[in-house]
Amino acid sequence: MMTQVSERIKWILACQVEDVPDNGGSCALIEGEQIAIYNFARRGEWFATQNLCPHKKQMALSRGMIGSDGDVPKVACPFHKKTFSLVSGNCLSGDDYEIKTYPVKIENGLVYIGID
């Protein structure tokens, strides 16, 4: 599934590739917002979302477990296990929550997050 990227995207350097563990996440402060960055090495893909879990308002998603729900890559909040699509941000646990997602690009060992 391709994510459509706006032409108004501003790419912000977030970190180096080695700062994010394989099949895990890290957090970066970008323009005043905590953004969770995931290196889903098993899929060969990178994702980024807000770090705030909307369920209990905890800055925790970067520490969540990543996996797949069928073909959908997902992250589970480490505290209450609410799961969210890393592509759409929709809650996959049947709750009426969603998280913001961001485009990611990797260039020369650096991770960039797209902000519009």
N, C-alpha and C positions, 0 to 999 in steps of 0.2 A: 504494500500500500504506500503510495507516494503522498507526502504531506505537501500541500500547496504553500509556497513561501511568497509572501508579499514582496513587491519590489521596493518597498520602503524599509526593509529590514536593515538595521544597523548591527553589524557583527561586533561583539565585545569579547575580547580575550578573557577567558575564564580561568584556565589553568593549563598545565602540561598533561599530556596523555597519561604519564606515569603517576600523576596525582590521584587518579581514579582507579580503584582496584578492579581487576577483571571480575565480571559478573557481580558488581557491587556499585555503590554510589558514594559521592562526596558532595559537599555543599560549597558554593561560592557566593559571596556577596557581590551582586552586580546591580549597579545603580540603585543602591539602597534596599534591594530585595534579595532574600535568601533563595537561591535556585539550586535544586538538587540535580546533579549530573550523574547519569548512569552509563557505565560501560558494559553493555550486554554482550560480552565476548562470545558466548555460546551461539548467538545469532549474528555476530559480526556487525552490530548496530550500536549507535549511541542515542541517548534520549536525554531530555531535560524537562523538569516540571518545577512548579513552585515547591518549596520545601515544607510549607505549612499544610498539615493535614486538616481539612475542614471539619472533621468529625469532632475532635476535642481541642482544636486550635493549638496543636503542638507542632513545633518545628522539628520534624522527625522523619519525613519521607526519604531523605537521603540515606538513612540508616535502615530502610526497609528491605525486605527480600524481594528480588526480582525473579520473574518466571513468565510462563505463558499460560493463557487461558485459550486453548485451541491455537489459533494463529495470532492471537492478540498478546503483545508483550504487556506485562503488568508489574505494578509494585504494590506490596502490602505494607501498610503502616505497621511499624514494629510494636506499637502499643495495643491497638484494638483490632488489627488484622483487616481493616477495610481495604479493599483492593481497587486500584484505579488503572485504567488503560494508559500506557505511556504514549500512545498515539493521539487519542481524542481527549483524554483527561476524564472521561466518564467513569463513574463509580460502577464497578462490576459486582459489588456485593448486594445489589438490589436496593441501595439507599439513594436518596435524592441529593447526592453530593457530586461535585466535579472539581477538578484541579486544572490550573492553567498549564499548558505545555508550550515548549519553545523549540524552534529548530536548532540543530547542532551541526557544526561542520568541523572537520579535523583537517588541519593543514600543517605540514612540517612538524609533527609531534605536538601541536598546540590545539587546544579545544576552544572553539568559539561558540557563543550562544547568540542567537538572533533575537533582537528586541525590536518591536515596531512601535 
